[in-house]
Amino acid sequence: MASYGTPDHPSAASPRGHIGAAHRGFERHAARGRRESPTLSDFRVLVAPGLHDSGPDHWQTRWERLHPAFERIEQWDWDRPDLDAWSAQVGHMLRRSARPAILVAHSFGCLATVHRAAAGAPNLAGALLVAPADPHKFGIERELMVAPLAVPTIVVGSENDPWLSLEGARTWARQWGSTFVNAGPLGHINADSNLDDWPFGLALLEQLPELVQVPSHCRCGVRDAVQVGGCSPRITELE
């Protein structure tokens, strides 16, 4: 069994711990060619929960308590997985300000975020997509078979997620052109996972602004997750 801190796992101790050696690859690659790195405070942070909303013990809600400026995207019906309606709400929140935004999405909220990003999302700078739900479960896989997204995204998968297998999460990450991170055996990465403030996820979020300036295309024509400095090595998966 792989231990955390190896290339198969980005955390030095566990998915609940600190960022770890493998994730420092973000820093090494993002540092190439950048002039001045933005920080999370340079962006609006919009929180996109999944079905039934995120309750008080969910890491998304806890992050909102830690960072009162974070804004939640409200849905008209939290119990009805309507991709078009949810996607429209994401777009509505993005249009409320000209300030660039980073989305923090979970489960079905990830699908709404990807759908909106693919259709054209004003002011969207990047997204952290945690434990995306399986589009096949909702019959919307065709709607999510989109070209690689124009903004940097990180997909975080779990080894024992009942809503989407690790391989499924990896496959969708490749489809969307996202960096993929294996967070370990954390279930659906929700309140039942007992993550408290989930510092590992928060560390990923804090790294995302560094990727916003990173070119998304390489002259060689390859487009696979994050491209840094032309044809330099790609960060396609951090597991």
N, C-alpha and C positions, 0 to 999 in steps of 0.2 A: 504494500500500500504506500502510495506516495506521501511524503511528509510535506507539511507546509513550509514555504520558503524555497522550494525547488521551482524549476520552470513550469511545473504543473500547477503550482499554487502561488499566487502573488504575495501572500502574507508571510512574514517572517515567523510568526508564531501560530496564528490561526486567522480565519477570515474575520474574526471579531477584533483582531489586534491592530498592529501598526502596518504601515504600507509595505514594508519588506523589500528584500533585495530585488526580486523580479520586477516589482512595480517601479523601482528606480529607473528601469528602462524608459519609462515615460519621460523622466527628467533628462536623461542622456540624449534621447532622440529629439525631444522637443527643443532642447537647448541649441541644436544646430541651426544656424541661420536666423534665429530670432533676434530682433533688435531690442525690444523691451516687452517682457511678458506681462499680460494683463493678470489681474487677480479676480477672485470671485466677487469682490466688492464693486468691480466695474460693470457688473451685470445684474439685471433683475433675475431672481431665481423663482421659477414657477413650479409648483408641485402638482403633479398629475397622478392622483390615486387610481386604483383599480376598482373593480366592482364592489359595491356596498360601501365605498369610501374607506378611508383609513382611520381607524379608531385611535383612542388616546395612547395606547401602548405601541402603536406602529411606529417604526423608525421615522417615517415621513412626518408624522405629527410631532414627534420628539425633536426632529430637526427644526420644525417651525417654532417650537418653544425656545430652542437654542438661538435661533436666528429670526427674530420677529419680523424682519423685512421680507422673508420668504412669503410668497403669495400662493394660495391654493386655487386651482382651477375647479370651479364648481360645475357639476353636471345637473341637467334638469331632472334626470331619473337615474339615480345611482344603481338601481337594480336591473336596468334594461341595457344590455350591451349593444347599443346602436352605434356602429362605427362612425357613420356620417355625422350624427348628432354630437357625439363626443369630440370628434375631430373639429367640428365647427366651433365648439366651446374653446378648444385650444387656440384656434385662430382668433377668436374674439378676445381672449386674454392677451394674446400677443399684440393685437392692434390697439390696446388701451394705452400703450406708451411707445414712443420711438426709441426708447433705450433697448439695446440688445439684451436678449434673454437666454438663459440656460434653463432647460427643463429637467426636472427630476421626476421620472415616471416609474410607475410600478404596474405590473400585470397588464390588465386591459388598457390602462393608461398609456403603456408603452405603444400599444397598437394604434391608439388614437394619435399619439405624438408622431409616430412614423408616417401615418396616413397624411397628417397635416403637413409634415415636412416635405413629403414627396409631392404634394399638390401645390406647394408654395406657401411658405410660412414667413410672414413679415417679421423682421427683427429677431428671428431665431438664430442663435449663435452656436448652439450645441445642445446635446442631451445625454443624460445618464439614464439608461434603460435597464431597470432592475427586474429580473424574473419576468420577462414578457410572457403573457399568456399564449397558448398555442392557437394561432389563427384557424387551424383546422377544426378546433372544437366549436367555433362559431360560424363555420362555413364562409370565412372571409379571406381565405388564403390567396385568392386571385387579387384581391384589393391590396394585399401586402407584398405581392411579388413586384416590387418597385425597383427602379434603378438605384444604384448606390446613392445615398443621401449627400446633399451638397455641403452639409455641415458635419463637424466631427461628432461622433457618437460612441459611447461605450456601452456594450451589452454585458450585463452581469448575470451569469447563469449559476444554477445550483445543481449539485450532483444527485439530489433526490427530490427535485421539484415535481409534485404531482400534476402540475399544470403544463409543464413542458420539460422534456428530457434535456440533459446536458447537451447531447448531440443535436437535438432540435434547436436549442438556443444558439449553439455554434453555427448551425446551418443558416438560421435567420440573420445572425450577425454578419455572415459573409454576404448574404443577399443584400443587406442594407449598407455594406461597406463600413461596418463598425469594428472597432477594437473589441475583442472578446476577453472577458475575465471570468475564470472559474473561481467562485467564492467558496467552494467546498460543499459539504453536506448541510445545507441550511434550509431544506424544505422549500417553501414558496417565498422565502426571505420576507416574511411578514411578522405580525405581532406574535404568532405562534412559534416563531424561531427564537424568541427570547434574546433579541440582540441589543436591548437597551438603546443607547444612542448610535449604535453601529458605527464606531469610529473608522473601521476599514472603508465602509461605503462613503463616509464623509471625506476621507482622504482622497478617494477617487474623484469625488465632486470637486475638491479643491485643486486637483491636477487638471481638470478639464479645460479651464480657461487658457492654459498654456498651449493647448492644441488648436484653439480657435484661429490663431494666426498661421498655423501650419498649412502649406499648400496641400490641396486635396488630390492633385493629379501629378503624375510623373511623366516626363517627356517620353519615356519608353512606352507609354500607353497603358501601363498596368495601373489598375485602380482597385486596391484591396485594403480597406481600412485606412490607416493614417500613412500618408507619404510625407517624408521629411527630406528636404534638401535634394530634390530631383530623384535620382536613382539610388539613394542611400537605402540601407536596410529598412524594411517595413515593420511596423508594430502591428501585426495582424492578430496575434493572440497572446494574451498574458494569462497563463493558467497556473 
